Amino acid sequence: MPPFIRPAKRGGPPRSVNAREILNAFFYVLSTGCQWNVIPTDLRPRRTVWDYLDLWDWDGTIERIHKTLHIKSRERAGREAIPTTAIIDAQSAMAR
């Protein structure tokens, strides 16, 4: 399986940010629901984290990670990797 987070561009300076630190900041915001401007100081600066989130959203990294984790969690639960049926409850569907 290819790496989800692409290596730094060739010919440029080496990446100075550890991708795991960026992911830790993402997970912190997602798990606590805190605002971006109150990310703890022991994590990367919020501007750095936000820039990586923007870049990884643009190049599809976030979508690739999400899709893989979704499939793996379904398989671990003993389900098909991709759902084959959808159920829509008439009470939850809005009438237009």
ABEGO torsion letter per residue (X at the ends): XBBABBBBBBGBBBBABBAAAAAAAAAAAAAAGBBAAABBAABBBAAAAAAAAAAAAAAGAAAAAAAAAAAAAAAAAGBBABBABBBBBAAABBBX
